[in-house]
Amino acid sequence: MADITYQIVPHDSGWAYKLGDTLSEPYATAEQAMDRARNAAARQKIGNGDALLAYPAPDGSGWKFQQIETDKGNGRL
């Protein structure tokens, strides 16, 4: 089960990823925001857990979810 969830949301005439109440900078497309969220999640250190990426379904039917593996190494950022 994932410990954290990155959401892709509309932000400042573009798209951003959101973790909790914190928004990233805006990106021109949802795909760019998703790529940046995947990159951030891959570097996230949350023990043995992984992250979820939540994004609006292209058909407007709600949210889609994708599990993202996180950095499980013992090193520090």
PyMOL Python script that loads the backbone (N, CA, C, O; Angstrom):
from pymol import cmd

cmd.read_pdbstr("""\
ATOM      1  N   MET A   1       0.838  -1.181   0.000  1.00  0.00           N
ATOM      2  CA  MET A   1       0.000   0.000   0.000  1.00  0.00           C
ATOM      3  C   MET A   1       0.881   1.243   0.000  1.00  0.00           C
ATOM      4  O   MET A   1       1.924   1.266   0.655  1.00  0.00           O
ATOM      5  N   ALA A   2       0.483   2.240  -0.706  1.00  0.00           N
ATOM      6  CA  ALA A   2       1.259   3.466  -0.812  1.00  0.00           C
ATOM      7  C   ALA A   2       1.122   4.307   0.450  1.00  0.00           C
ATOM      8  O   ALA A   2       0.076   4.313   1.099  1.00  0.00           O
ATOM      9  N   ASP A   3       2.184   5.007   0.781  1.00  0.00           N
ATOM     10  CA  ASP A   3       2.190   5.875   1.941  1.00  0.00           C
ATOM     11  C   ASP A   3       1.892   7.326   1.583  1.00  0.00           C
ATOM     12  O   ASP A   3       1.407   8.079   2.427  1.00  0.00           O
ATOM     13  N   ILE A   4       2.171   7.727   0.356  1.00  0.00           N
ATOM     14  CA  ILE A   4       1.930   9.097  -0.084  1.00  0.00           C
ATOM     15  C   ILE A   4       1.293   9.078  -1.470  1.00  0.00           C
ATOM     16  O   ILE A   4       1.465   8.131  -2.237  1.00  0.00           O
ATOM     17  N   THR A   5       0.553  10.146  -1.775  1.00  0.00           N
ATOM     18  CA  THR A   5      -0.099  10.247  -3.082  1.00  0.00           C
ATOM     19  C   THR A   5       0.180  11.601  -3.695  1.00  0.00           C
ATOM     20  O   THR A   5      -0.095  12.635  -3.087  1.00  0.00           O
ATOM     21  N   TYR A   6       0.722  11.596  -4.886  1.00  0.00           N
ATOM     22  CA  TYR A   6       0.906  12.809  -5.680  1.00  0.00           C
ATOM     23  C   TYR A   6      -0.316  12.936  -6.584  1.00  0.00           C
ATOM     24  O   TYR A   6      -0.648  12.003  -7.315  1.00  0.00           O
ATOM     25  N   GLN A   7      -0.988  14.091  -6.538  1.00  0.00           N
ATOM     26  CA  GLN A   7      -2.144  14.327  -7.406  1.00  0.00           C
ATOM     27  C   GLN A   7      -1.746  15.277  -8.524  1.00  0.00           C
ATOM     28  O   GLN A   7      -0.952  16.192  -8.307  1.00  0.00           O
ATOM     29  N   ILE A   8      -2.285  15.070  -9.707  1.00  0.00           N
ATOM     30  CA  ILE A   8      -2.106  15.988 -10.832  1.00  0.00           C
ATOM     31  C   ILE A   8      -3.364  16.847 -10.888  1.00  0.00           C
ATOM     32  O   ILE A   8      -4.473  16.337 -11.047  1.00  0.00           O
ATOM     33  N   VAL A   9      -3.174  18.163 -10.755  1.00  0.00           N
ATOM     34  CA  VAL A   9      -4.314  19.084 -10.651  1.00  0.00           C
ATOM     35  C   VAL A   9      -4.099  20.310 -11.531  1.00  0.00           C
ATOM     36  O   VAL A   9      -2.957  20.683 -11.798  1.00  0.00           O
ATOM     37  N   PRO A  10      -5.188  20.945 -11.987  1.00  0.00           N
ATOM     38  CA  PRO A  10      -5.056  22.212 -12.708  1.00  0.00           C
ATOM     39  C   PRO A  10      -4.464  23.272 -11.775  1.00  0.00           C
ATOM     40  O   PRO A  10      -4.805  23.322 -10.593  1.00  0.00           O
ATOM     41  N   HIS A  11      -3.562  24.132 -12.317  1.00  0.00           N
ATOM     42  CA  HIS A  11      -2.912  25.147 -11.485  1.00  0.00           C
ATOM     43  C   HIS A  11      -2.360  26.257 -12.362  1.00  0.00           C
ATOM     44  O   HIS A  11      -1.584  25.987 -13.278  1.00  0.00           O
ATOM     45  N   ASP A  12      -2.746  27.503 -12.101  1.00  0.00           N
ATOM     46  CA  ASP A  12      -2.225  28.686 -12.816  1.00  0.00           C
ATOM     47  C   ASP A  12      -2.215  28.512 -14.329  1.00  0.00           C
ATOM     48  O   ASP A  12      -1.167  28.659 -14.959  1.00  0.00           O
ATOM     49  N   SER A  13      -3.338  28.209 -14.906  1.00  0.00           N
ATOM     50  CA  SER A  13      -3.495  28.032 -16.359  1.00  0.00           C
ATOM     51  C   SER A  13      -2.666  26.874 -16.913  1.00  0.00           C
ATOM     52  O   SER A  13      -2.369  26.840 -18.107  1.00  0.00           O
ATOM     53  N   GLY A  14      -2.299  25.945 -16.069  1.00  0.00           N
ATOM     54  CA  GLY A  14      -1.543  24.766 -16.496  1.00  0.00           C
ATOM     55  C   GLY A  14      -1.865  23.619 -15.565  1.00  0.00           C
ATOM     56  O   GLY A  14      -2.991  23.493 -15.083  1.00  0.00           O
ATOM     57  N   TRP A  15      -0.876  22.788 -15.315  1.00  0.00           N
ATOM     58  CA  TRP A  15      -1.027  21.611 -14.460  1.00  0.00           C
ATOM     59  C   TRP A  15       0.115  21.558 -13.465  1.00  0.00           C
ATOM     60  O   TRP A  15       1.219  22.023 -13.752  1.00  0.00           O
ATOM     61  N   ALA A  16      -0.147  20.991 -12.290  1.00  0.00           N
ATOM     62  CA  ALA A  16       0.877  20.839 -11.263  1.00  0.00           C
ATOM     63  C   ALA A  16       0.693  19.490 -10.595  1.00  0.00           C
ATOM     64  O   ALA A  16      -0.344  18.842 -10.741  1.00  0.00           O
ATOM     65  N   TYR A  17       1.729  19.073  -9.850  1.00  0.00           N
ATOM     66  CA  TYR A  17       1.513  17.926  -8.983  1.00  0.00           C
ATOM     67  C   TYR A  17       1.385  18.459  -7.569  1.00  0.00           C
ATOM     68  O   TYR A  17       1.982  19.473  -7.208  1.00  0.00           O
ATOM     69  N   LYS A  18       0.594  17.754  -6.781  1.00  0.00           N
ATOM     70  CA  LYS A  18       0.261  18.194  -5.439  1.00  0.00           C
ATOM     71  C   LYS A  18       0.542  17.062  -4.468  1.00  0.00           C
ATOM     72  O   LYS A  18       0.153  15.917  -4.699  1.00  0.00           O
ATOM     73  N   LEU A  19       1.216  17.392  -3.389  1.00  0.00           N
ATOM     74  CA  LEU A  19       1.474  16.441  -2.309  1.00  0.00           C
ATOM     75  C   LEU A  19       0.966  17.095  -1.036  1.00  0.00           C
ATOM     76  O   LEU A  19       1.524  18.094  -0.582  1.00  0.00           O
ATOM     77  N   GLY A  20      -0.079  16.541  -0.466  1.00  0.00           N
ATOM     78  CA  GLY A  20      -0.713  17.192   0.682  1.00  0.00           C
ATOM     79  C   GLY A  20      -1.317  18.510   0.222  1.00  0.00           C
ATOM     80  O   GLY A  20      -2.127  18.540  -0.704  1.00  0.00           O
ATOM     81  N   ASP A  21      -0.917  19.606   0.878  1.00  0.00           N
ATOM     82  CA  ASP A  21      -1.393  20.934   0.506  1.00  0.00           C
ATOM     83  C   ASP A  21      -0.384  21.696  -0.346  1.00  0.00           C
ATOM     84  O   ASP A  21      -0.604  22.865  -0.663  1.00  0.00           O
ATOM     85  N   THR A  22       0.708  21.059  -0.717  1.00  0.00           N
ATOM     86  CA  THR A  22       1.786  21.723  -1.446  1.00  0.00           C
ATOM     87  C   THR A  22       1.696  21.450  -2.935  1.00  0.00           C
ATOM     88  O   THR A  22       1.597  20.300  -3.363  1.00  0.00           O
ATOM     89  N   LEU A  23       1.731  22.531  -3.728  1.00  0.00           N
ATOM     90  CA  LEU A  23       1.678  22.430  -5.188  1.00  0.00           C
ATOM     91  C   LEU A  23       3.056  22.675  -5.788  1.00  0.00           C
ATOM     92  O   LEU A  23       3.837  23.475  -5.274  1.00  0.00           O
ATOM     93  N   SER A  24       3.338  21.985  -6.866  1.00  0.00           N
ATOM     94  CA  SER A  24       4.562  22.245  -7.627  1.00  0.00           C
ATOM     95  C   SER A  24       4.363  23.502  -8.457  1.00  0.00           C
ATOM     96  O   SER A  24       3.294  24.113  -8.441  1.00  0.00           O
ATOM     97  N   GLU A  25       5.389  23.869  -9.169  1.00  0.00           N
ATOM     98  CA  GLU A  25       5.235  24.933 -10.153  1.00  0.00           C
ATOM     99  C   GLU A  25       4.306  24.438 -11.262  1.00  0.00           C
ATOM    100  O   GLU A  25       4.153  23.229 -11.442  1.00  0.00           O
ATOM    101  N   PRO A  26       3.689  25.349 -12.001  1.00  0.00           N
ATOM    102  CA  PRO A  26       2.796  24.899 -13.082  1.00  0.00           C
ATOM    103  C   PRO A  26       3.580  24.409 -14.298  1.00  0.00           C
ATOM    104  O   PRO A  26       4.657  24.920 -14.607  1.00  0.00           O
ATOM    105  N   TYR A  27       3.026  23.421 -14.975  1.00  0.00           N
ATOM    106  CA  TYR A  27       3.571  22.894 -16.223  1.00  0.00           C
ATOM    107  C   TYR A  27       2.516  23.041 -17.309  1.00  0.00           C
ATOM    108  O   TYR A  27       1.323  23.099 -17.013  1.00  0.00           O
ATOM    109  N   ALA A  28       2.939  23.101 -18.535  1.00  0.00           N
ATOM    110  CA  ALA A  28       2.021  23.356 -19.656  1.00  0.00           C
ATOM    111  C   ALA A  28       1.006  22.234 -19.854  1.00  0.00           C
ATOM    112  O   ALA A  28      -0.132  22.489 -20.247  1.00  0.00           O
ATOM    113  N   THR A  29       1.411  20.999 -19.585  1.00  0.00           N
ATOM    114  CA  THR A  29       0.514  19.865 -19.812  1.00  0.00           C
ATOM    115  C   THR A  29       0.458  18.972 -18.582  1.00  0.00           C
ATOM    116  O   THR A  29       1.355  18.990 -17.739  1.00  0.00           O
ATOM    117  N   ALA A  30      -0.612  18.192 -18.497  1.00  0.00           N
ATOM    118  CA  ALA A  30      -0.736  17.223 -17.415  1.00  0.00           C
ATOM    119  C   ALA A  30       0.363  16.171 -17.513  1.00  0.00           C
ATOM    120  O   ALA A  30       0.853  15.684 -16.494  1.00  0.00           O
ATOM    121  N   GLU A  31       0.749  15.821 -18.730  1.00  0.00           N
ATOM    122  CA  GLU A  31       1.811  14.822 -18.927  1.00  0.00           C
ATOM    123  C   GLU A  31       3.136  15.310 -18.354  1.00  0.00           C
ATOM    124  O   GLU A  31       3.869  14.529 -17.748  1.00  0.00           O
ATOM    125  N   GLN A  32       3.459  16.600 -18.538  1.00  0.00           N
ATOM    126  CA  GLN A  32       4.687  17.147 -17.958  1.00  0.00           C
ATOM    127  C   GLN A  32       4.625  17.093 -16.434  1.00  0.00           C
ATOM    128  O   GLN A  32       5.604  16.725 -15.785  1.00  0.00           O
ATOM    129  N   ALA A  33       3.487  17.455 -15.867  1.00  0.00           N
ATOM    130  CA  ALA A  33       3.324  17.396 -14.414  1.00  0.00           C
ATOM    131  C   ALA A  33       3.464  15.959 -13.918  1.00  0.00           C
ATOM    132  O   ALA A  33       4.064  15.721 -12.870  1.00  0.00           O
ATOM    133  N   MET A  34       2.913  14.996 -14.667  1.00  0.00           N
ATOM    134  CA  MET A  34       3.032  13.590 -14.286  1.00  0.00           C
ATOM    135  C   MET A  34       4.491  13.130 -14.316  1.00  0.00           C
ATOM    136  O   MET A  34       4.934  12.419 -13.415  1.00  0.00           O
ATOM    137  N   ASP A  35       5.231  13.529 -15.339  1.00  0.00           N
ATOM    138  CA  ASP A  35       6.650  13.169 -15.425  1.00  0.00           C
ATOM    139  C   ASP A  35       7.428  13.726 -14.237  1.00  0.00           C
ATOM    140  O   ASP A  35       8.257  13.029 -13.651  1.00  0.00           O
ATOM    141  N   ARG A  36       7.161  14.988 -13.881  1.00  0.00           N
ATOM    142  CA  ARG A  36       7.857  15.613 -12.752  1.00  0.00           C
ATOM    143  C   ARG A  36       7.463  14.958 -11.437  1.00  0.00           C
ATOM    144  O   ARG A  36       8.300  14.799 -10.549  1.00  0.00           O
ATOM    145  N   ALA A  37       6.194  14.575 -11.304  1.00  0.00           N
ATOM    146  CA  ALA A  37       5.749  13.891 -10.089  1.00  0.00           C
ATOM    147  C   ALA A  37       6.415  12.530  -9.961  1.00  0.00           C
ATOM    148  O   ALA A  37       6.832  12.137  -8.871  1.00  0.00           O
ATOM    149  N   ARG A  38       6.515  11.811 -11.077  1.00  0.00           N
ATOM    150  CA  ARG A  38       7.207  10.506 -11.049  1.00  0.00           C
ATOM    151  C   ARG A  38       8.659  10.684 -10.613  1.00  0.00           C
ATOM    152  O   ARG A  38       9.178   9.894  -9.823  1.00  0.00           O
ATOM    153  N   ASN A  39       9.312  11.724 -11.129  1.00  0.00           N
ATOM    154  CA  ASN A  39      10.700  12.000 -10.772  1.00  0.00           C
ATOM    155  C   ASN A  39      10.811  12.319  -9.289  1.00  0.00           C
ATOM    156  O   ASN A  39      11.694  11.796  -8.608  1.00  0.00           O
ATOM    157  N   ALA A  40       9.933  13.165  -8.786  1.00  0.00           N
ATOM    158  CA  ALA A  40       9.961  13.516  -7.363  1.00  0.00           C
ATOM    159  C   ALA A  40       9.708  12.291  -6.500  1.00  0.00           C
ATOM    160  O   ALA A  40      10.394  12.087  -5.498  1.00  0.00           O
ATOM    161  N   ALA A  41       8.732  11.472  -6.876  1.00  0.00           N
ATOM    162  CA  ALA A  41       8.402  10.277  -6.100  1.00  0.00           C
ATOM    163  C   ALA A  41       9.545   9.276  -6.101  1.00  0.00           C
ATOM    164  O   ALA A  41       9.808   8.625  -5.090  1.00  0.00           O
ATOM    165  N   ALA A  42      10.222   9.154  -7.231  1.00  0.00           N
ATOM    166  CA  ALA A  42      11.331   8.199  -7.321  1.00  0.00           C
ATOM    167  C   ALA A  42      12.457   8.571  -6.360  1.00  0.00           C
ATOM    168  O   ALA A  42      13.194   7.702  -5.894  1.00  0.00           O
ATOM    169  N   ARG A  43      12.586   9.865  -6.068  1.00  0.00           N
ATOM    170  CA  ARG A  43      13.633  10.322  -5.156  1.00  0.00           C
ATOM    171  C   ARG A  43      13.160  10.410  -3.713  1.00  0.00           C
ATOM    172  O   ARG A  43      13.965  10.638  -2.810  1.00  0.00           O
ATOM    173  N   GLN A  44      11.869  10.233  -3.488  1.00  0.00           N
ATOM    174  CA  GLN A  44      11.281  10.337  -2.154  1.00  0.00           C
ATOM    175  C   GLN A  44      11.723   9.157  -1.305  1.00  0.00           C
ATOM    176  O   GLN A  44      11.713   8.019  -1.774  1.00  0.00           O
ATOM    177  N   LYS A  45      12.104   9.411  -0.083  1.00  0.00           N
ATOM    178  CA  LYS A  45      12.498   8.350   0.836  1.00  0.00           C
ATOM    179  C   LYS A  45      11.412   8.206   1.889  1.00  0.00           C
ATOM    180  O   LYS A  45      11.250   9.066   2.755  1.00  0.00           O
ATOM    181  N   ILE A  46      10.666   7.103   1.806  1.00  0.00           N
ATOM    182  CA  ILE A  46       9.588   6.859   2.762  1.00  0.00           C
ATOM    183  C   ILE A  46       9.661   5.436   3.301  1.00  0.00           C
ATOM    184  O   ILE A  46       8.643   4.753   3.405  1.00  0.00           O
ATOM    185  N   GLY A  47      10.845   5.001   3.638  1.00  0.00           N
ATOM    186  CA  GLY A  47      11.005   3.656   4.186  1.00  0.00           C
ATOM    187  C   GLY A  47      10.750   2.600   3.135  1.00  0.00           C
ATOM    188  O   GLY A  47      11.298   2.661   2.035  1.00  0.00           O
ATOM    189  N   ASN A  48       9.923   1.640   3.472  1.00  0.00           N
ATOM    190  CA  ASN A  48       9.629   0.541   2.546  1.00  0.00           C
ATOM    191  C   ASN A  48       8.382   0.787   1.720  1.00  0.00           C
ATOM    192  O   ASN A  48       7.960  -0.092   0.969  1.00  0.00           O
ATOM    193  N   GLY A  49       7.782   1.964   1.839  1.00  0.00           N
ATOM    194  CA  GLY A  49       6.549   2.246   1.107  1.00  0.00           C
ATOM    195  C   GLY A  49       6.811   2.748  -0.298  1.00  0.00           C
ATOM    196  O   GLY A  49       7.955   3.004  -0.675  1.00  0.00           O
ATOM    197  N   ASP A  50       5.763   2.884  -1.058  1.00  0.00           N
ATOM    198  CA  ASP A  50       5.825   3.459  -2.391  1.00  0.00           C
ATOM    199  C   ASP A  50       4.847   4.622  -2.445  1.00  0.00           C
ATOM    200  O   ASP A  50       4.153   4.902  -1.468  1.00  0.00           O
ATOM    201  N   ALA A  51       4.795   5.284  -3.564  1.00  0.00           N
ATOM    202  CA  ALA A  51       3.909   6.427  -3.740  1.00  0.00           C
ATOM    203  C   ALA A  51       2.857   6.104  -4.786  1.00  0.00           C
ATOM    204  O   ALA A  51       3.041   5.209  -5.611  1.00  0.00           O
ATOM    205  N   LEU A  52       1.767   6.830  -4.747  1.00  0.00           N
ATOM    206  CA  LEU A  52       0.741   6.745  -5.771  1.00  0.00           C
ATOM    207  C   LEU A  52       0.721   8.042  -6.552  1.00  0.00           C
ATOM    208  O   LEU A  52       0.911   9.121  -5.989  1.00  0.00           O
ATOM    209  N   LEU A  53       0.491   7.935  -7.845  1.00  0.00           N
ATOM    210  CA  LEU A  53       0.255   9.080  -8.706  1.00  0.00           C
ATOM    211  C   LEU A  53      -1.221   9.043  -9.069  1.00  0.00           C
ATOM    212  O   LEU A  53      -1.691   8.079  -9.673  1.00  0.00           O
ATOM    213  N   ALA A  54      -1.953  10.093  -8.702  1.00  0.00           N
ATOM    214  CA  ALA A  54      -3.384  10.189  -9.010  1.00  0.00           C
ATOM    215  C   ALA A  54      -3.574  11.285 -10.043  1.00  0.00           C
ATOM    216  O   ALA A  54      -3.101  12.408  -9.864  1.00  0.00           O
ATOM    217  N   TYR A  55      -4.267  10.957 -11.124  1.00  0.00           N
ATOM    218  CA  TYR A  55      -4.463  11.942 -12.179  1.00  0.00           C
ATOM    219  C   TYR A  55      -5.868  11.794 -12.762  1.00  0.00           C
ATOM    220  O   TYR A  55      -6.449  10.709 -12.730  1.00  0.00           O
ATOM    221  N   PRO A  56      -6.416  12.906 -13.301  1.00  0.00           N
ATOM    222  CA  PRO A  56      -7.763  12.826 -13.864  1.00  0.00           C
ATOM    223  C   PRO A  56      -7.795  11.864 -15.052  1.00  0.00           C
ATOM    224  O   PRO A  56      -6.925  11.907 -15.922  1.00  0.00           O
ATOM    225  N   ALA A  57      -8.793  11.008 -15.076  1.00  0.00           N
ATOM    226  CA  ALA A  57      -8.957  10.072 -16.192  1.00  0.00           C
ATOM    227  C   ALA A  57      -9.223  10.864 -17.467  1.00  0.00           C
ATOM    228  O   ALA A  57     -10.015  11.806 -17.454  1.00  0.00           O
ATOM    229  N   PRO A  58      -8.574  10.495 -18.564  1.00  0.00           N
ATOM    230  CA  PRO A  58      -8.770  11.220 -19.823  1.00  0.00           C
ATOM    231  C   PRO A  58     -10.226  11.277 -20.283  1.00  0.00           C
ATOM    232  O   PRO A  58     -10.623  12.220 -20.967  1.00  0.00           O
ATOM    233  N   ASP A  59     -11.023  10.271 -19.911  1.00  0.00           N
ATOM    234  CA  ASP A  59     -12.426  10.255 -20.331  1.00  0.00           C
ATOM    235  C   ASP A  59     -13.350  10.985 -19.354  1.00  0.00           C
ATOM    236  O   ASP A  59     -14.569  10.986 -19.525  1.00  0.00           O
ATOM    237  N   GLY A  60     -12.751  11.613 -18.314  1.00  0.00           N
ATOM    238  CA  GLY A  60     -13.537  12.376 -17.361  1.00  0.00           C
ATOM    239  C   GLY A  60     -14.300  11.542 -16.347  1.00  0.00           C
ATOM    240  O   GLY A  60     -15.192  12.050 -15.669  1.00  0.00           O
ATOM    241  N   SER A  61     -13.955  10.266 -16.239  1.00  0.00           N
ATOM    242  CA  SER A  61     -14.702   9.356 -15.368  1.00  0.00           C
ATOM    243  C   SER A  61     -14.214   9.336 -13.921  1.00  0.00           C
ATOM    244  O   SER A  61     -14.646   8.485 -13.144  1.00  0.00           O
ATOM    245  N   GLY A  62     -13.343  10.233 -13.550  1.00  0.00           N
ATOM    246  CA  GLY A  62     -12.829  10.255 -12.176  1.00  0.00           C
ATOM    247  C   GLY A  62     -11.310  10.252 -12.173  1.00  0.00           C
ATOM    248  O   GLY A  62     -10.675  10.859 -13.035  1.00  0.00           O
ATOM    249  N   TRP A  63     -10.735   9.568 -11.201  1.00  0.00           N
ATOM    250  CA  TRP A  63      -9.282   9.520 -11.028  1.00  0.00           C
ATOM    251  C   TRP A  63      -8.722   8.180 -11.472  1.00  0.00           C
ATOM    252  O   TRP A  63      -9.368   7.142 -11.323  1.00  0.00           O
ATOM    253  N   LYS A  64      -7.518   8.213 -12.017  1.00  0.00           N
ATOM    254  CA  LYS A  64      -6.724   7.015 -12.302  1.00  0.00           C
ATOM    255  C   LYS A  64      -5.563   7.025 -11.313  1.00  0.00           C
ATOM    256  O   LYS A  64      -5.127   8.090 -10.875  1.00  0.00           O
ATOM    257  N   PHE A  65      -5.065   5.846 -10.962  1.00  0.00           N
ATOM    258  CA  PHE A  65      -3.968   5.737 -10.005  1.00  0.00           C
ATOM    259  C   PHE A  65      -2.860   4.876 -10.577  1.00  0.00           C
ATOM    260  O   PHE A  65      -3.110   3.879 -11.256  1.00  0.00           O
ATOM    261  N   GLN A  66      -1.629   5.279 -10.291  1.00  0.00           N
ATOM    262  CA  GLN A  66      -0.467   4.530 -10.751  1.00  0.00           C
ATOM    263  C   GLN A  66       0.520   4.460  -9.594  1.00  0.00           C
ATOM    264  O   GLN A  66       0.876   5.491  -9.022  1.00  0.00           O
ATOM    265  N   GLN A  67       0.964   3.264  -9.244  1.00  0.00           N
ATOM    266  CA  GLN A  67       1.942   3.118  -8.178  1.00  0.00           C
ATOM    267  C   GLN A  67       3.325   3.477  -8.708  1.00  0.00           C
ATOM    268  O   GLN A  67       3.681   3.134  -9.836  1.00  0.00           O
ATOM    269  N   ILE A  68       4.101   4.176  -7.871  1.00  0.00           N
ATOM    270  CA  ILE A  68       5.447   4.603  -8.244  1.00  0.00           C
ATOM    271  C   ILE A  68       6.406   4.091  -7.185  1.00  0.00           C
ATOM    272  O   ILE A  68       6.198   4.322  -5.994  1.00  0.00           O
ATOM    273  N   GLU A  69       7.439   3.409  -7.601  1.00  0.00           N
ATOM    274  CA  GLU A  69       8.437   2.925  -6.671  1.00  0.00           C
ATOM    275  C   GLU A  69       9.280   4.092  -6.164  1.00  0.00           C
ATOM    276  O   GLU A  69       9.666   4.970  -6.937  1.00  0.00           O
ATOM    277  N   THR A  70       9.560   4.097  -4.873  1.00  0.00           N
ATOM    278  CA  THR A  70      10.363   5.165  -4.261  1.00  0.00           C
ATOM    279  C   THR A  70      11.761   4.645  -3.949  1.00  0.00           C
ATOM    280  O   THR A  70      12.031   3.450  -4.072  1.00  0.00           O
ATOM    281  N   ASP A  71      12.641   5.549  -3.547  1.00  0.00           N
ATOM    282  CA  ASP A  71      14.010   5.213  -3.200  1.00  0.00           C
ATOM    283  C   ASP A  71      14.014   4.540  -1.823  1.00  0.00           C
ATOM    284  O   ASP A  71      13.707   5.186  -0.821  1.00  0.00           O
ATOM    285  N   LYS A  72      14.351   3.276  -1.768  1.00  0.00           N
ATOM    286  CA  LYS A  72      14.362   2.546  -0.511  1.00  0.00           C
ATOM    287  C   LYS A  72      15.778   2.380   0.055  1.00  0.00           C
ATOM    288  O   LYS A  72      15.994   1.620   1.000  1.00  0.00           O
ATOM    289  N   GLY A  73      16.748   3.109  -0.543  1.00  0.00           N
ATOM    290  CA  GLY A  73      18.113   3.051  -0.065  1.00  0.00           C
ATOM    291  C   GLY A  73      18.245   3.710   1.295  1.00  0.00           C
ATOM    292  O   GLY A  73      17.371   4.463   1.725  1.00  0.00           O
ATOM    293  N   ASN A  74      19.334   3.420   1.955  1.00  0.00           N
ATOM    294  CA  ASN A  74      19.578   3.991   3.281  1.00  0.00           C
ATOM    295  C   ASN A  74      20.308   5.321   3.215  1.00  0.00           C
ATOM    296  O   ASN A  74      20.502   5.964   4.247  1.00  0.00           O
ATOM    297  N   GLY A  75      20.715   5.747   2.034  1.00  0.00           N
ATOM    298  CA  GLY A  75      21.445   7.003   1.903  1.00  0.00           C
ATOM    299  C   GLY A  75      20.550   8.200   2.119  1.00  0.00           C
ATOM    300  O   GLY A  75      19.325   8.102   2.045  1.00  0.00           O
ATOM    301  N   ARG A  76      21.171   9.323   2.384  1.00  0.00           N
ATOM    302  CA  ARG A  76      20.428  10.573   2.567  1.00  0.00           C
ATOM    303  C   ARG A  76      20.473  11.371   1.295  1.00  0.00           C
ATOM    304  O   ARG A  76      21.414  11.250   0.511  1.00  0.00           O
ATOM    305  N   LEU A  77      19.458  12.191   1.081  1.00  0.00           N
ATOM    306  CA  LEU A  77      19.449  13.080  -0.087  1.00  0.00           C
ATOM    307  C   LEU A  77      20.437  14.189   0.115  1.00  0.00           C
ATOM    308  O   LEU A  77      20.585  15.049  -0.754  1.00  0.00           O
TER     309      LEU A  77
END
""", "prot")
cmd.dss("prot")
cmd.show_as("cartoon", "prot")
cmd.util.cbc("prot")
cmd.orient("prot")
